[in-house]
Amino acid sequence: MSGISVNFAGPADDAAIRLLMRRQPMPGRVTVAFEREPSFSPGCAVTGEDCQVLVARSDRGEIVGVACRSQRNVFVNGREQRLGYLGQLRVDERFRGRWLVSRGFSLLRELHRESAVPAYLAAIVGGNPQATGVLVEKRRRLFPEFHSVAGYCTLAIDTHRPRPPLPCDAQISQAFSSDTAAIADFLQTHGRQRQFFPVWTERALRDLSDYGLQAQDFIIARRSGQMVGVIALWDQSAYKQTVVRGYSGWLKLVAPLWNSGAPLLRRGPLPRPGEALSSAYAALVCIQDDDVAVFASLLREVYTLAQARGIRYLMVGLDARDPLLPAARSYSHIFYPSHLYLAEWSDGGHLHEQLEQRPAYVDIATL
């Protein structure tokens, strides 16, 4: 372990980082590998600005760990605030231990001092007690403190079965490029009701076209000509892939029985180990006044759009307290629980203690 060094990744490290991502799946009820082909960097770029990729190298030059740090403006208690994001943390199982993680956080602490933010958002998937133990329960002195701020529910909604539109008193339509400025204004006006909702500008939304999100991927709800809800279908499969490695617990027992009976029940089969999920994200979810009927109608339109494009799973991510969540859970889905944390060093000002009781919204497409 004494030969481990932690430093910034360079372009020549890309292939080795992608190999590590393939080899180190995330544990849970469904074990999945979040792969990044053909390049690692686009998947980091969507997490925020000023993205920095750190790698741990063995004494033979082999990359045995990776983490990303980025920043972005979000709404905290309804006001714009610059926060950091820590993600893509992977450690080769042969080198796991607090010492390697400590070296990584030592470098992160130096970066934090150069461009300090009050806190960093981070997500830890359920069923990963090792990560929770190292980062939260038995943290070392140089680690930031990880404070739980929300339970996070990821739903992989099966789009196998066609569904009719839902009745709604709002008019539902796909967006045009000319709607981008109005969408940005709507997201800023109503997104601030959620903790950590990203601050989207017109330019930032247009820049997302480089990462697979076009104006026509947005579905808009209007009432009397005024926008009352927005959801986008964001397909990132060109640079991010989710591959099922296996099942555990009751799902391991049920999966073969489910797949054998799925055709009779007119349901889609569960993905088999080694199979990549054909998936896209229900992203930039913003609904005026938490109107559940508007959300349900928009989600149905995004579901139908995903199905028309041959996308098998629609990924939805919401706070466990979100009043919109039950409408999403009404669909047949695979459930992935996780937790959102604020990681704070001692100079951060204890932001977690200042949070008002609002549902959090961290966009699943940027995790």
Buried (B, 14 or more C-beta within 10 A) or exposed (E): EEEBEBEEBEEEBBEBBBEBBBEBBBBBBBBBBBBBBEBBBBBBBBBBEEBBBBBBBBEEEBBBBBBBBBBBBBBBEBEEBBBBBBBBBBBBEEBBEBEBBBBBBEBBEEBBEEEEBBBBBBBBBBBBEEBBEBBBEEBEEEBBBBBEBBBBBBBBBBBBEEEEEBEBEBEBEBBEEEBBBBBBBBBBEBBBBBBBBBBBBEEBBBEBEEBBBBBBBBBBBBBEEEBBBBBBBBBBBEBBBBBBBBBEEEBEEEBEEBBEEBEEEEBBBBBEEEEBBBBBBBBBBBBBEBBBBBBBBBBBBBBBBBBEEEBBBBBBBBBBEBBBBEBBBEBBBBEBBBBBBBBBBEEBEEBBEEBEEBBBBBBBBBB
